[in-house]
């Protein structure tokens, strides 16, 4: 995110000078000769990301008049039966993001495809009435877990840190149709665990 663009967007709504000064301090707090980006760990980062991309939401709602649009942070999708319309949306949004927000699409993720292949969104592949975890998400969890187990063996991590990581992933995975997968992963983690 470009700080100047974000601050212009915020300034349209925040008229109190002291409040705007504070917001500006927060936005620019991570600036080291940078005018783009916000710290991922800051509590305000999600808020600022939503404010920034609200500009896209307004375009979609008022100009494109898309009926089936979903956005979570910087991930969004459109559903429509007209492939030509989806390509028009894609081109219009690409130009808007580039010109107004200085953003661009991820080179491999901005695609128009048939829903029957499943919708890859927010780490899940959604097919009709069920959703599965993305294979790359499961592989990344397995890789990280193996690494944490090695760190425990070396004395650099604790069993409690590993347990928190596993619990967090299992809670995330529970939103998909993943009972068998979670059972298999827990068994695998228990076999590898140093305790």
N, C-alpha and C positions, 0 to 999 in steps of 0.2 A: 504494500500500500504506500502510495505517495503521501507524505505527511501534509504537504500544502493542500492537496486535493481533499484529504480527510478533514483538515481544519476548515476549509471553505464550506464543506458540507455541514459540519457541526455549527459553524458560525451562523448559518441560515436559521437555526433553531434556538441557539443560546445567545440571548442578548445581554445578559448580565456580564460585565467586563471582568469581574473577579472570578466568576465561575469559568469563563472562557480562558482566562489566564491559567487557572489550575489545570484545565483539560489540556491546554497547549504544553504545559510543563510535563504532564504525564506522557503525551504523545511523543514529545521530543526527548524524553529522559534517556533513551537508549541511543541517542544520536551521537555518532562518532564520525563526523563528516558524511553521514548518511542522511538521505531525505526519504528513504523508503524503508518499509518493514516496521513491525512492532514486535516486542519481546513476547514469545509464545507463553511464557510463564506468568505474565502480568494478568491480574484479575480483570483488567479493563480490555485486554486484547480481543476477547470474543465479542464484547460490546462494540468496540471500534470496527471489527470486521463486519458485524451485522449492519452497522450504520453505513459503512462504505458500500457494501453490496446491496443495501436498500435501494440505491440508485438503479441497479439492475432490476430489482423487483418492480419498481415503478414503471420502467420501460416495458417489462413483460406484461404488466397488468393494464396499463393505459394505452400503449401504442401497439404492441403485438397482440394484445387481448387473448393471450393463451389461456385455455381453460384448465389444462392439466400440467401444472408446473410445481415442482417441489425443489426447495433449496434448504440445505443445512450447511452453514458456514460457506465454504467456497465450492461445495459440491452441489450441483443442481441437475435436474433432468426435466424433460418434456415428454409427454405422451400424446400421440395423435395418430390417426389412421392415414393421414396425408403425408407421405414421405417428402414430397416437394415442399410443403409448408415447413416441415422440420428443417430442411436444408436452408430455406429462406431465414428461419429463426436463427439458425447457427451463424449464417453470414452476417446478419444484422447485429447479433450479439457480439460477434468477434470484432466488428468495427466499433461498436459502442464501448466495449471494454478497453480496446486499444486507445481510442480517441479521448474518451471521457475520464477513464479511471487508470489509464496506463497499466492495464493488466492484459494477459494473453492466456489463451487456452493451453492446457497441457497437451503436448504434441500427440500422445497416444490415447487420450481419454475423451476427446471431443468427437464422438461418432454418432451416426444415425444407424440404427440397427433394428431388426425385428424383435419384438418382445418375446416371441417363442423361444429365443435363445437364452432368456433370462436377463434380468436387469441387474447389472453390477453397480451397487450403490451402497456407500458407507460401510464397506467391508463385507457385505453380504451379496449373494446372488439370489435374486428374488424371482421365483417361478410360480405364477398363479397363487395358490394358497399355501405355499411353503417357501422358506428361505434357508439357504445354506451359507456357511461361512466361506469366504473366498479362500481358495487353496493357498494362495500366497500368504494370507493372514495366519493360517494354521502352521505353515512351514516356518514363518518368522517366529511364532510363539515357540515352536519346538527348538529352533536354533538358539533363541535367547535363553530358554530354560536349560538347555545343555550347557551353555556358557556359564549361567549362574551356578549350576551344580559344580562345575569345575572351580569356580571362584570360591565356593563354600569349602571344597576340598583343600584349596590353597590358603584358606583362612581370611579371604578378602571380603566375603559376604556371609550373612547369617542365614540359618534355616528360616527364620522369621521373614526375612526379605524375600526369599523364594516363595514362601507360603502366600504372602501378600500379592505377589506377582501372579501366581497361579489362581488365587481367588478372584482377582480382578479380571483375568482373561475368562475364567469360567462364567462369571456374571455376564460379561459381554457376549460370550458364546451362547448363553441360555436364551437370548432373544431370537435365535435361529432354531431350526429343527436339527438339534445337535446332540441329543441325549447319548447316542452310541459313540459319537466322536469324543464327547467329554469324558465318558467312561474309559475309553481307550487311552486318552491322553493322561488321565489321572493314574491309571495302572502303569503306563510307561514312565511317568514322573516318579512314582513310588519305587519302581525297579532301579532307576538311576540314582535316586536320592542317597546321599552319604549316610543318613541316619537309619 
